[in-house]
Amino acid sequence: MAKPLWHPERLAARLPFLDRRAALTAATRAFFTARGYREVETPCLVAAPGAEVHIRAFETRFEAHLGAGQGRPLWLRTSPELAIKKLLAGGAGPVFELARVWRNGELSARHAPEFTMLEWYRPGLTFAGLMDEAEAYLRAVCPPVVEHGGIRTDLTQPFERLTMQDAFARHCNGLDLLATEGDTARLHAAAAHAGLPPRPDESWEDLFFRLLLERVEPAIGRDRATFLTHWPAPQAALARRDPADPRAALRFELFAAGIELANAFDELTDPAEQRARFEEANAERRRTTGMHGWDVDDDFMAALEHGLPPTAGIALGFDRLAMLASGAPRIEDVLWLPVT
C-alpha cells in the first residue's frame, strides 16, 4: 500500500517542489507590489460561486443561531472574481489575490478539488496590455525554459497571439468557426465538410469543446507560449464583446508546455447584458446538469449598476504554474497536503 503524502519519505521527495512554490509565492507578491497592485482577501463562502456553466461547486449552508434569523445556502467559491469586481466598483483597484478555491469533481494530474488561483485586475488596462503583463509575469517568476510531459516551452520567445477563429481554421481543416456561432446545424455541416464528423447528439457547445480539446489545444503552447484569444461570445459570460466583431468576446486563455495556465477577460461592465448572460448560464446549467445551482448574485449586480470601471482581469492556476516553475510532474507534488 502506498505511503500517505505526509509520510517522511514522500514529504522529503516533494520538499524541493514545495520550496520552489514558496519562492514563487514571494516572487509573485513582489512582482505585483512593484507594479502598484494592492493585495486583497475576499470571502470563500459566497452566495454565487461563479458564472461558468460546466464548473461544479461545493454547496454548504449557513445555519442561523441565537435568534439571528433563518439559514441560507452558501457555496465555496470557484473563483474570487465576483467579489474582487465588487471591490473594483468601490474603487480598490488595481488588485490581486492568491485565492483558495474549490471545484467539485476535479481530480487528476493537473486538477485538484481545492487549489490556489492567482487573480489580478487593473482598471484602465487594455486587453492587449493584459497579455503584455501576463507575459512579463511568467518571465519574471519562471525559469527561461519550462517543461511538462516532454513538452518544452521557451519563455524568452515572444508569446504567440492566436485568435480562436484562426486556430480553428489552422487546426480544424479550415473550419470557419464564427460563421456557425450558436447554430448547431451549421457547425455540424462545417465540421463534416472539414472532415471532422460530428456526433448526432452533439450541441454546438459540445462539438466546439470537443474540437477545441482534440484538435486545437494539443497543437498550441508548445515551443513557445500561446494566448488563445477572441472566443465566441457565448463562451465568455463575463467578457466584453469585441467592438470590431461582436460575434467574438475579448477573452483569452494562456498555454505553456501544453498546459492551460490562465483565463482572462476584458471585463463586461454593462449590468443589463451581464444579468442576461447570468440567466442564460443558469438556464444552460439546469439543461445540461439537471441542477438548479445558484441564483444571480444581486449584490454583484448592484456593484455593476453602481459602476465598474473599464478593467482587464485574469485568473491563473497558481499550482499549475508551480508545477512548471519546479518541474513537478503532478499537481499533488506542489500541494502540502492535497485532498485525497
C-alpha positions as a LaTeX table, in Angstrom:
\begin{tabular}{lrrr}
\hline
Residue & $x$ (\AA) & $y$ (\AA) & $z$ (\AA) \\
\hline
Met1 & 0.00 & 0.00 & 0.00 \\
Ala2 & 1.29 & 3.47 & $-0.91$ \\
Lys3 & 2.54 & 5.60 & 1.96 \\
Pro4 & 0.43 & 8.73 & 2.71 \\
Leu5 & 1.64 & 12.07 & 1.36 \\
Trp6 & 2.59 & 13.27 & 4.87 \\
His7 & 4.91 & 10.29 & 5.37 \\
Pro8 & 8.52 & 11.47 & 5.89 \\
Glu9 & 9.77 & 9.70 & 2.77 \\
Arg10 & 7.11 & 11.13 & 0.46 \\
Leu11 & 7.25 & 14.59 & 2.01 \\
Ala12 & 11.05 & 14.67 & 1.69 \\
Ala13 & 10.73 & 13.79 & $-2.01$ \\
Arg14 & 8.29 & 16.66 & $-2.54$ \\
Leu15 & 10.07 & 19.32 & $-0.47$ \\
Pro16 & 12.13 & 20.70 & $-3.42$ \\
Phe17 & 8.88 & 21.32 & $-5.32$ \\
Leu18 & 7.20 & 22.85 & $-2.27$ \\
Asp19 & 10.18 & 25.12 & $-1.57$ \\
Arg20 & 10.07 & 26.29 & $-5.18$ \\
Arg21 & 6.37 & 27.02 & $-4.74$ \\
Ala22 & 7.15 & 29.18 & $-1.69$ \\
Ala23 & 9.73 & 31.13 & $-3.70$ \\
Leu24 & 7.16 & 31.55 & $-6.49$ \\
Thr25 & 4.66 & 32.96 & $-3.99$ \\
Ala26 & 7.19 & 35.51 & $-2.74$ \\
Ala27 & 8.20 & 36.48 & $-6.29$ \\
Thr28 & 4.54 & 36.89 & $-7.25$ \\
Arg29 & 3.85 & 39.28 & $-4.40$ \\
Ala30 & 7.00 & 41.25 & $-5.24$ \\
Phe31 & 6.05 & 41.47 & $-8.94$ \\
Phe32 & 2.58 & 42.87 & $-8.35$ \\
Thr33 & 3.51 & 45.12 & $-5.44$ \\
Ala34 & 6.22 & 46.71 & $-7.59$ \\
Arg35 & 3.57 & 47.43 & $-10.24$ \\
Gly36 & 1.28 & 49.22 & $-7.84$ \\
Tyr37 & $-1.19$ & 46.42 & $-7.09$ \\
Arg38 & $-2.89$ & 46.03 & $-3.72$ \\
Glu39 & $-3.23$ & 42.51 & $-2.32$ \\
Val40 & $-6.78$ & 41.69 & $-1.16$ \\
Glu41 & $-8.59$ & 38.82 & 0.55 \\
Thr42 & $-12.20$ & 38.08 & $-0.34$ \\
Pro43 & $-14.70$ & 35.58 & 1.16 \\
Cys44 & $-14.51$ & 31.86 & 0.48 \\
Leu45 & $-18.22$ & 31.37 & 1.30 \\
Val46 & $-20.37$ & 33.16 & $-1.25$ \\
Ala47 & $-23.96$ & 33.44 & $-2.48$ \\
Ala48 & $-22.94$ & 32.54 & $-6.05$ \\
Pro49 & $-19.65$ & 30.71 & $-6.66$ \\
Gly50 & $-19.07$ & 31.68 & $-10.32$ \\
Ala51 & $-20.55$ & 32.04 & $-13.79$ \\
Glu52 & $-19.14$ & 29.05 & $-15.68$ \\
Val53 & $-21.81$ & 26.57 & $-16.76$ \\
His54 & $-19.73$ & 23.39 & $-16.57$ \\
Ile55 & $-17.89$ & 24.02 & $-13.30$ \\
Arg56 & $-19.45$ & 22.23 & $-10.34$ \\
Ala57 & $-19.33$ & 23.88 & $-6.94$ \\
Phe58 & $-19.40$ & 22.61 & $-3.35$ \\
Glu59 & $-22.60$ & 23.61 & $-1.58$ \\
Thr60 & $-22.92$ & 24.26 & 2.14 \\
Arg61 & $-25.38$ & 26.08 & 4.37 \\
Phe62 & $-25.27$ & 28.88 & 6.90 \\
Glu63 & $-27.37$ & 27.89 & 9.92 \\
Ala64 & $-28.50$ & 30.86 & 11.97 \\
His65 & $-28.45$ & 30.64 & 15.75 \\
Leu66 & $-29.21$ & 32.78 & 18.80 \\
Gly67 & $-32.28$ & 34.23 & 17.12 \\
Ala68 & $-30.29$ & 35.58 & 14.17 \\
Gly69 & $-32.91$ & 34.58 & 11.59 \\
Gln70 & $-33.25$ & 31.85 & 9.00 \\
Gly71 & $-30.40$ & 29.91 & 7.45 \\
Arg72 & $-29.47$ & 30.12 & 3.78 \\
Pro73 & $-27.45$ & 28.19 & 1.20 \\
Leu74 & $-23.87$ & 29.23 & 0.55 \\
Trp75 & $-21.16$ & 27.92 & $-1.78$ \\
Leu76 & $-17.41$ & 27.53 & $-1.66$ \\
Arg77 & $-16.17$ & 29.89 & $-4.35$ \\
Thr78 & $-14.87$ & 28.53 & $-7.65$ \\
Ser79 & $-13.18$ & 31.89 & $-8.23$ \\
Pro80 & $-12.86$ & 35.19 & $-6.33$ \\
Glu81 & $-13.81$ & 37.11 & $-9.48$ \\
Leu82 & $-17.25$ & 38.40 & $-8.50$ \\
Ala83 & $-16.07$ & 39.54 & $-5.06$ \\
Ile84 & $-13.00$ & 41.27 & $-6.48$ \\
Lys85 & $-15.14$ & 43.14 & $-9.00$ \\
Lys86 & $-17.27$ & 44.45 & $-6.14$ \\
Leu87 & $-14.09$ & 45.95 & $-4.68$ \\
Leu88 & $-13.20$ & 47.41 & $-8.08$ \\
Ala89 & $-16.62$ & 49.09 & $-8.21$ \\
Gly90 & $-15.81$ & 50.54 & $-4.79$ \\
Gly91 & $-12.51$ & 51.98 & $-6.02$ \\
Ala92 & $-9.97$ & 49.44 & $-4.67$ \\
Gly93 & $-8.12$ & 48.57 & $-7.88$ \\
Pro94 & $-5.59$ & 47.61 & $-9.16$ \\
Val95 & $-5.70$ & 44.47 & $-7.00$ \\
Phe96 & $-4.52$ & 40.87 & $-6.86$ \\
Glu97 & $-5.41$ & 37.85 & $-4.73$ \\
Leu98 & $-3.83$ & 34.46 & $-4.14$ \\
Ala99 & $-7.17$ & 32.80 & $-3.52$ \\
Arg100 & $-8.03$ & 29.33 & $-2.26$ \\
Val101 & $-10.85$ & 27.99 & $-4.50$ \\
Trp102 & $-12.86$ & 24.77 & $-4.85$ \\
Arg103 & $-14.25$ & 22.87 & $-7.86$ \\
Asn104 & $-16.21$ & 19.68 & $-7.32$ \\
Gly105 & $-15.33$ & 16.54 & $-9.26$ \\
Glu106 & $-11.91$ & 17.71 & $-10.49$ \\
Leu107 & $-9.09$ & 15.29 & $-9.66$ \\
Ser108 & $-6.22$ & 14.39 & $-12.00$ \\
Ala109 & $-2.52$ & 15.01 & $-12.53$ \\
Arg110 & $-3.39$ & 18.67 & $-13.30$ \\
His111 & $-6.62$ & 19.09 & $-11.31$ \\
Ala112 & $-7.44$ & 19.20 & $-7.61$ \\
Pro113 & $-10.79$ & 19.89 & $-5.94$ \\
Glu114 & $-9.10$ & 22.51 & $-3.72$ \\
Phe115 & $-6.39$ & 24.69 & $-5.23$ \\
Thr116 & $-4.99$ & 28.22 & $-5.48$ \\
Met117 & $-5.98$ & 30.79 & $-8.09$ \\
Leu118 & $-3.95$ & 33.91 & $-8.70$ \\
Glu119 & $-6.24$ & 36.66 & $-9.99$ \\
Trp120 & $-5.32$ & 40.22 & $-10.84$ \\
Tyr121 & $-7.32$ & 43.16 & $-12.20$ \\
Arg122 & $-6.23$ & 46.60 & $-13.32$ \\
Pro123 & $-8.75$ & 49.33 & $-14.19$ \\
Gly124 & $-7.82$ & 51.01 & $-17.47$ \\
Leu125 & $-5.63$ & 48.15 & $-18.68$ \\
Thr126 & $-6.37$ & 47.06 & $-22.25$ \\
Phe127 & $-6.89$ & 43.52 & $-23.46$ \\
Ala128 & $-3.51$ & 43.62 & $-25.23$ \\
Gly129 & $-1.93$ & 45.25 & $-22.19$ \\
Leu130 & $-3.08$ & 42.36 & $-20.01$ \\
Met131 & $-1.36$ & 39.92 & $-22.35$ \\
Asp132 & 1.80 & 42.02 & $-22.11$ \\
Glu133 & 1.63 & 41.93 & $-18.31$ \\
Ala134 & 0.95 & 38.18 & $-18.15$ \\
Glu135 & 3.93 & 37.58 & $-20.42$ \\
Ala136 & 6.15 & 39.77 & $-18.22$ \\
Tyr137 & 4.92 & 37.98 & $-15.08$ \\
Leu138 & 5.76 & 34.49 & $-16.36$ \\
Arg139 & 9.23 & 35.64 & $-17.44$ \\
Ala140 & 9.81 & 37.26 & $-14.03$ \\
Val141 & 8.91 & 34.24 & $-11.88$ \\
Cys142 & 9.70 & 31.15 & $-14.02$ \\
Pro143 & 12.88 & 29.64 & $-15.46$ \\
Pro144 & 13.61 & 30.68 & $-19.08$ \\
Val145 & 12.57 & 27.20 & $-20.28$ \\
Val146 & 9.75 & 25.21 & $-18.69$ \\
Glu147 & 8.81 & 21.60 & $-19.37$ \\
His148 & 5.91 & 19.27 & $-18.68$ \\
Gly149 & 5.14 & 15.85 & $-20.10$ \\
Gly150 & 8.03 & 16.06 & $-22.54$ \\
Ile151 & 6.90 & 19.44 & $-23.96$ \\
Arg152 & 9.45 & 22.26 & $-23.60$ \\
Thr153 & 8.46 & 25.92 & $-23.91$ \\
Asp154 & 10.99 & 28.73 & $-24.23$ \\
Leu155 & 9.52 & 31.67 & $-22.30$ \\
Thr156 & 12.15 & 34.03 & $-23.70$ \\
Gln157 & 10.45 & 33.80 & $-27.11$ \\
Pro158 & 7.59 & 36.24 & $-27.84$ \\
Phe159 & 4.30 & 34.62 & $-26.85$ \\
Glu160 & 2.05 & 33.70 & $-29.78$ \\
Arg161 & $-1.28$ & 35.57 & $-30.03$ \\
Leu162 & $-3.75$ & 33.38 & $-31.90$ \\
Thr163 & $-7.46$ & 34.13 & $-32.31$ \\
Met164 & $-9.93$ & 31.30 & $-31.86$ \\
Gln165 & $-11.12$ & 31.88 & $-35.43$ \\
Asp166 & $-7.60$ & 31.45 & $-36.81$ \\
Ala167 & $-6.90$ & 28.49 & $-34.52$ \\
Phe168 & $-9.91$ & 26.56 & $-35.84$ \\
Ala169 & $-9.04$ & 27.44 & $-39.41$ \\
Arg170 & $-5.46$ & 26.24 & $-38.87$ \\
His171 & $-6.06$ & 23.09 & $-36.84$ \\
Cys172 & $-9.59$ & 22.05 & $-37.93$ \\
Asn173 & $-9.04$ & 21.94 & $-41.68$ \\
Gly174 & $-10.20$ & 25.48 & $-42.46$ \\
Leu175 & $-13.38$ & 25.43 & $-40.36$ \\
Asp176 & $-14.99$ & 28.92 & $-40.18$ \\
Leu177 & $-15.98$ & 28.91 & $-36.51$ \\
Leu178 & $-17.60$ & 32.32 & $-36.06$ \\
Ala179 & $-19.83$ & 31.82 & $-39.11$ \\
Thr180 & $-21.52$ & 28.98 & $-37.18$ \\
Glu181 & $-21.94$ & 30.74 & $-33.83$ \\
Gly182 & $-24.80$ & 29.23 & $-31.85$ \\
Asp183 & $-26.17$ & 27.33 & $-34.87$ \\
Thr184 & $-25.73$ & 23.62 & $-34.21$ \\
Ala185 & $-26.75$ & 22.52 & $-37.69$ \\
Arg186 & $-24.33$ & 24.95 & $-39.30$ \\
Leu187 & $-21.42$ & 23.82 & $-37.11$ \\
His188 & $-22.26$ & 20.17 & $-37.81$ \\
Ala189 & $-22.21$ & 20.90 & $-41.55$ \\
Ala190 & $-18.96$ & 22.88 & $-41.34$ \\
Ala191 & $-17.27$ & 20.16 & $-39.28$ \\
Ala192 & $-18.41$ & 17.43 & $-41.67$ \\
His193 & $-17.17$ & 19.48 & $-44.65$ \\
Ala194 & $-13.80$ & 19.84 & $-42.89$ \\
Gly195 & $-13.59$ & 16.07 & $-42.47$ \\
Leu196 & $-14.36$ & 16.19 & $-38.72$ \\
Pro197 & $-17.60$ & 14.19 & $-38.41$ \\
Pro198 & $-19.89$ & 15.44 & $-35.64$ \\
Arg199 & $-21.77$ & 13.12 & $-33.32$ \\
Pro200 & $-25.55$ & 13.13 & $-33.87$ \\
Asp201 & $-26.40$ & 14.27 & $-30.34$ \\
Glu202 & $-23.75$ & 16.99 & $-30.02$ \\
Ser203 & $-24.90$ & 20.53 & $-29.28$ \\
Trp204 & $-22.99$ & 23.49 & $-30.71$ \\
Glu205 & $-21.14$ & 23.87 & $-27.43$ \\
Asp206 & $-20.35$ & 20.16 & $-27.10$ \\
Leu207 & $-18.88$ & 19.99 & $-30.60$ \\
Phe208 & $-16.99$ & 23.25 & $-30.15$ \\
Phe209 & $-15.30$ & 21.98 & $-26.99$ \\
Arg210 & $-14.54$ & 18.56 & $-28.48$ \\
Leu211 & $-12.76$ & 20.16 & $-31.44$ \\
Leu212 & $-11.01$ & 22.60 & $-29.13$ \\
Leu213 & $-9.78$ & 19.82 & $-26.82$ \\
Glu214 & $-8.92$ & 17.28 & $-29.53$ \\
Arg215 & $-7.56$ & 19.49 & $-32.31$ \\
Val216 & $-6.60$ & 22.97 & $-31.10$ \\
Glu217 & $-5.22$ & 22.69 & $-27.57$ \\
Pro218 & $-2.78$ & 19.83 & $-28.31$ \\
Ala219 & $-1.22$ & 21.95 & $-31.08$ \\
Ile220 & $-0.60$ & 25.21 & $-29.16$ \\
Gly221 & 1.59 & 26.40 & $-26.28$ \\
Arg222 & 4.44 & 24.09 & $-27.17$ \\
Asp223 & 7.73 & 25.59 & $-28.46$ \\
Arg224 & 6.50 & 28.99 & $-27.29$ \\
Ala225 & 3.64 & 30.08 & $-25.06$ \\
Thr226 & 0.32 & 30.90 & $-26.73$ \\
Phe227 & $-2.52$ & 33.30 & $-25.96$ \\
Leu228 & $-5.71$ & 31.84 & $-27.49$ \\
Thr229 & $-7.86$ & 34.95 & $-27.95$ \\
His230 & $-11.25$ & 36.25 & $-29.13$ \\
Trp231 & $-13.54$ & 33.43 & $-28.06$ \\
Pro232 & $-17.08$ & 33.01 & $-29.43$ \\
Ala233 & $-19.23$ & 35.39 & $-27.40$ \\
Pro234 & $-21.42$ & 32.67 & $-25.80$ \\
Gln235 & $-18.24$ & 31.15 & $-24.29$ \\
Ala236 & $-17.27$ & 34.27 & $-22.36$ \\
Ala237 & $-20.03$ & 35.10 & $-19.85$ \\
Leu238 & $-18.03$ & 37.83 & $-18.10$ \\
Ala239 & $-16.18$ & 39.36 & $-21.07$ \\
Arg240 & $-16.95$ & 42.35 & $-23.26$ \\
Arg241 & $-17.76$ & 41.72 & $-26.91$ \\
Asp242 & $-15.13$ & 42.66 & $-29.48$ \\
Pro243 & $-16.19$ & 46.05 & $-30.94$ \\
Ala244 & $-14.66$ & 45.01 & $-34.27$ \\
Asp245 & $-16.64$ & 41.73 & $-34.45$ \\
Pro246 & $-19.42$ & 41.23 & $-31.86$ \\
Arg247 & $-19.52$ & 37.51 & $-32.64$ \\
Ala248 & $-16.33$ & 37.26 & $-30.57$ \\
Ala249 & $-15.65$ & 38.26 & $-26.97$ \\
Leu250 & $-12.43$ & 39.70 & $-25.57$ \\
Arg251 & $-11.36$ & 36.58 & $-23.72$ \\
Phe252 & $-8.04$ & 34.74 & $-23.85$ \\
Glu253 & $-6.53$ & 31.61 & $-22.38$ \\
Leu254 & $-2.78$ & 31.16 & $-21.88$ \\
Phe255 & $-0.97$ & 27.90 & $-22.67$ \\
Ala256 & 2.64 & 26.88 & $-21.95$ \\
Ala257 & 4.31 & 23.45 & $-22.08$ \\
Gly258 & 0.98 & 22.04 & $-23.22$ \\
Ile259 & $-0.82$ & 23.24 & $-20.05$ \\
Glu260 & $-3.69$ & 25.73 & $-19.86$ \\
Leu261 & $-2.49$ & 28.23 & $-17.26$ \\
Ala262 & $-4.88$ & 31.16 & $-17.30$ \\
Asn263 & $-8.22$ & 32.57 & $-18.42$ \\
Ala264 & $-8.70$ & 36.31 & $-18.89$ \\
Phe265 & $-11.32$ & 38.90 & $-19.87$ \\
Asp266 & $-11.69$ & 42.46 & $-20.94$ \\
Glu267 & $-14.38$ & 42.73 & $-18.30$ \\
Leu268 & $-18.05$ & 43.22 & $-19.13$ \\
Thr269 & $-19.34$ & 46.33 & $-17.34$ \\
Asp270 & $-22.91$ & 46.56 & $-18.72$ \\
Pro271 & $-25.27$ & 45.39 & $-15.92$ \\
Ala272 & $-28.23$ & 44.59 & $-18.20$ \\
Glu273 & $-26.16$ & 42.43 & $-20.53$ \\
Gln274 & $-24.43$ & 40.79 & $-17.56$ \\
Arg275 & $-27.74$ & 39.85 & $-15.91$ \\
Ala276 & $-29.00$ & 38.39 & $-19.19$ \\
Arg277 & $-25.82$ & 36.31 & $-19.54$ \\
Phe278 & $-26.07$ & 35.04 & $-15.96$ \\
Glu279 & $-29.68$ & 34.00 & $-16.51$ \\
Glu280 & $-28.74$ & 32.28 & $-19.76$ \\
Ala281 & $-25.89$ & 30.45 & $-17.99$ \\
Asn282 & $-28.22$ & 29.34 & $-15.20$ \\
Ala283 & $-30.71$ & 28.00 & $-17.75$ \\
Glu284 & $-27.93$ & 26.13 & $-19.56$ \\
Arg285 & $-26.70$ & 24.70 & $-16.25$ \\
Arg286 & $-30.18$ & 23.37 & $-15.50$ \\
Arg287 & $-30.45$ & 21.94 & $-19.02$ \\
Thr288 & $-27.10$ & 20.16 & $-19.03$ \\
Thr289 & $-26.83$ & 19.05 & $-15.39$ \\
Gly290 & $-30.43$ & 18.87 & $-14.18$ \\
Met291 & $-29.41$ & 21.01 & $-11.19$ \\
His292 & $-30.78$ & 24.43 & $-10.34$ \\
Gly293 & $-27.47$ & 25.57 & $-8.96$ \\
Trp294 & $-27.39$ & 29.15 & $-7.69$ \\
Asp295 & $-29.24$ & 32.36 & $-8.38$ \\
Val296 & $-27.80$ & 35.59 & $-9.75$ \\
Asp297 & $-25.70$ & 37.41 & $-7.15$ \\
Asp298 & $-27.79$ & 40.53 & $-6.60$ \\
Asp299 & $-25.03$ & 42.22 & $-4.59$ \\
Phe300 & $-22.67$ & 41.80 & $-7.55$ \\
Met301 & $-25.35$ & 43.22 & $-9.86$ \\
Ala302 & $-25.72$ & 46.22 & $-7.53$ \\
Ala303 & $-21.96$ & 46.79 & $-7.78$ \\
Leu304 & $-22.15$ & 46.71 & $-11.60$ \\
Glu305 & $-25.07$ & 49.14 & $-11.55$ \\
His306 & $-23.04$ & 51.44 & $-9.29$ \\
Gly307 & $-20.32$ & 51.33 & $-11.94$ \\
Leu308 & $-17.40$ & 49.04 & $-12.73$ \\
Pro309 & $-14.55$ & 50.94 & $-14.39$ \\
Pro310 & $-13.18$ & 49.59 & $-17.69$ \\
Thr311 & $-10.96$ & 46.75 & $-16.46$ \\
Ala312 & $-8.96$ & 43.79 & $-17.69$ \\
Gly313 & $-8.57$ & 40.79 & $-15.37$ \\
Ile314 & $-7.07$ & 37.32 & $-15.35$ \\
Ala315 & $-7.33$ & 34.07 & $-13.35$ \\
Leu316 & $-4.19$ & 31.92 & $-13.35$ \\
Gly317 & $-3.88$ & 28.42 & $-11.90$ \\
Phe318 & $-1.09$ & 29.02 & $-9.40$ \\
Asp319 & $-0.49$ & 25.33 & $-8.67$ \\
Arg320 & $-0.03$ & 24.59 & $-12.37$ \\
Leu321 & 2.43 & 27.46 & $-12.60$ \\
Ala322 & 4.26 & 26.00 & $-9.61$ \\
Met323 & 4.45 & 22.69 & $-11.48$ \\
Leu324 & 6.14 & 24.42 & $-14.42$ \\
Ala325 & 8.43 & 26.52 & $-12.23$ \\
Ser326 & 9.60 & 23.49 & $-10.22$ \\
Gly327 & 9.42 & 20.71 & $-12.80$ \\
Ala328 & 6.86 & 18.75 & $-10.73$ \\
Pro329 & 5.03 & 16.08 & $-12.76$ \\
Arg330 & 1.77 & 16.14 & $-10.76$ \\
Ile331 & $-0.25$ & 18.83 & $-9.03$ \\
Glu332 & $-0.12$ & 16.91 & $-5.73$ \\
Asp333 & 3.66 & 17.46 & $-5.72$ \\
Val334 & 3.19 & 21.22 & $-5.20$ \\
Leu335 & 0.40 & 20.95 & $-2.60$ \\
Trp336 & 1.44 & 20.48 & 1.02 \\
Leu337 & $-1.49$ & 18.19 & 1.81 \\
Pro338 & $-3.75$ & 17.70 & $-1.20$ \\
Val339 & $-7.25$ & 16.31 & $-0.95$ \\
Thr340 & $-7.03$ & 12.54 & $-1.47$ \\
\hline
\end{tabular}
